[in-house]
Amino acid sequence: MIESVVQLRGITKTYRIGREITVNALRGVDLDIHPAEFVAIMGPSGSGKSTLMNVLGCLDVADGGTYVLAGEDVGKLSDNQLAGIRNKHVGFVFQTYNLLSRLNAIENVELPLVYGGDRHARRERALAALEQVGLGDRIHHRPSELSGGQQQRVAIARALLNDPSMILADEPTGNLDSRSSAEILSIFQRLNDLGKTVIMVTHEPDVAAHTKRIVRMRDGIIAHDDLVARPRRAEDEIAMGIGAAE
Amino acid sequence: MKLYDSFRSALQSLVVNKLRSALTMLGVIIGVAAVIAMVSVGNGASQSVQNTILNLGSNLVTVSPSFGNDNGLKGAGAQAQNLTLDDMRSIQDQLGASIAAAEAEQQAGRWQITAVGQNTNTSVTGVTEDYPIVRDWGLDSGAFFSTSDLNVNAQVAVLGATTATNLFGDVDPVGQTIQLRQAFGGGGQGGAAQRARILNFRVVGVLGVKGSTFGFIRDDQILVPLTTAEHVLTGRLNQVSQIVIKATSSDTMDVTTSDVSNILLQRHNIADPASADFTVTNQNDTLAALSSVTGTFTLLLGAIGGISLLVGGIGIMNIMLVSVNERTREIGIRKAVGARRGDILNQFLIEAIALTGFGGVIGILLGWAITLVVHQIPQAASIPLLITSGTVIIAVGVSVAIGVVFGLYPAMRAARLHPIQALRYE
């Protein structure tokens, strides 16, 4: 049996807004994600997909249920232990890139190694990651000197640096034009082909169609969990000029 | 996160906000400069007072007659006149090598002095042969009078440097004769009714320049043998106005003080030290009393500087809180990629310490410059410049400590931010 990267059992999460209103963001979520899967998490606003994403990324802790990430129960860990888990197992890619504007590309990519892991080969590994996303010639540019697509590629390089158990992308193409979106998706697909587990939150069916499995959330539970019969290849679309037509 | 990364990150953010960093630092700079300048001026002033005291001679134990009892009324009697030259000789004999030297003095009042057409009015003091040793006061020319001069009440004199110039100009006075005159009788302006005593003295030496002590110009005086003062000038026999003993070192002063006291009690047949007819003053006590005064003064000045340092520290806290607020998103990103609370805490703490540390160094330089400028003011020129390594270490230490104290709260706020809220912050 192949061990799951992510194993969620009966995950619940309740938010309290003000004094009286409580929101049941997650109401018992069971989910298994295996190595080398490419999963899209979809759902309308308020469906709980952002909360699920936060729990998956160990940015937040569930109220109930168990979450085993790469063989480790993360439900009862302290803040600092969760920081260690994020550093080692999770590579984040955000909609707004979230790069540090004061640092140049390679310094941004190095950031996870500042907080853990093998520090010696820092520069080399950051360079390798930037080359992997096709930005080997832009390492000294600041985020403000890069296009949106390039910034997102820096963010992906940063997510790759500690060789995490999964890449967690939150609307990674939300701020990009279709050409750049296609490029980002092709990078994710390429990484997935190499065996990386990628989990992507999106509300765009077109984007989700590039993944291998679509999990649909509704009212804090998983409504549908379907495999994609024939994922679309972003590379082919770029080659056919679909993205470029914009 | 290694310290190197924290430092780099802190420096980067300070460089990015140059103007803000500079203005924030200004508070610390002014504070540290104020402390340095104030404390060094204070230290200099106390050093100057100390030098003045030591100018009278170092390691001195002084015996002076105390006010006696008049039929049981303490302090009602006239000042006792019971210290004698024999008391001093007895101290010399009994203490021997355990003291450096001793001398006795008698004030002979002011006299009109004339020599080769010049005249001046100055004070004459009878002293004994070891005066130059006790007072650390060498002669510019000639020699001090000796024991044999004392034995024969010789009419010889040693002139203060100013007196010598007043009377003889550039000529070396040694070997010359001066006349001491004192008018008596008559009264009023009528010269005819007045008679004067005129005494010839041979000048044997001239004292080196010593400067003034508490406004008393010590270079304008004439020294004569004590016995001559007693027998020829004043007629007050066996009444010395003070005996001054020089201890071998500062450490033996207490022992010397009690030895001298015991010898005199025995000689004066006084059983109870409380009813002694003399007072023994230890120079260390005088110094201690004065340095406690100047110490309080320095402390007060330092406190004024300290308050400005405190205000600077509050400025640091204010800016660090703004900085944490501004960089909430950065904190979120750092936490998302694995920064622990301690990492964030360190980053902001080091930033605050870097601000205050740099400010401290610049402040020291500025404070030093201020002290130099103060030194240019004529009234303060005699105050020695005293920036001690201790002052500098304390100033840097305090400014770093201020960085820690006032940086800690903002840094803790940063460290405690929840990563999700921090990432969502716009």
Chai-1 contact restraints between the chains, C-beta under 6 A:
chainA,res_idxA,chainB,res_idxB,connection_type,confidence,min_distance_angstrom,max_distance_angstrom,comment,restraint_id
A,N54,B,I420,contact,1.0,0.0,6.0,A-B,restraint_1
A,L59,B,P419,contact,1.0,0.0,6.0,A-B,restraint_2
A,L59,B,I420,contact,1.0,0.0,6.0,A-B,restraint_3
A,D60,B,I420,contact,1.0,0.0,6.0,A-B,restraint_4
A,N80,B,R340,contact,1.0,0.0,6.0,A-B,restraint_5
A,A83,B,G338,contact,1.0,0.0,6.0,A-B,restraint_6
A,A83,B,R340,contact,1.0,0.0,6.0,A-B,restraint_7
A,R86,B,G338,contact,1.0,0.0,6.0,A-B,restraint_8
A,N87,B,G338,contact,1.0,0.0,6.0,A-B,restraint_9
A,F92,B,A336,contact,1.0,0.0,6.0,A-B,restraint_10
A,N98,B,I333,contact,1.0,0.0,6.0,A-B,restraint_11
A,L100,B,E330,contact,1.0,0.0,6.0,A-B,restraint_12
A,R102,B,Q12,contact,1.0,0.0,6.0,A-B,restraint_13
A,R102,B,V16,contact,1.0,0.0,6.0,A-B,restraint_14
A,L111,B,V337,contact,1.0,0.0,6.0,A-B,restraint_15
A,P112,B,V337,contact,1.0,0.0,6.0,A-B,restraint_16
A,P112,B,G338,contact,1.0,0.0,6.0,A-B,restraint_17
A,V114,B,M1,contact,1.0,0.0,6.0,A-B,restraint_18
A,V114,B,D5,contact,1.0,0.0,6.0,A-B,restraint_19
A,Y115,B,M1,contact,1.0,0.0,6.0,A-B,restraint_20
A,Y115,B,G338,contact,1.0,0.0,6.0,A-B,restraint_21
A,Y115,B,A339,contact,1.0,0.0,6.0,A-B,restraint_22
A,G116,B,G338,contact,1.0,0.0,6.0,A-B,restraint_23
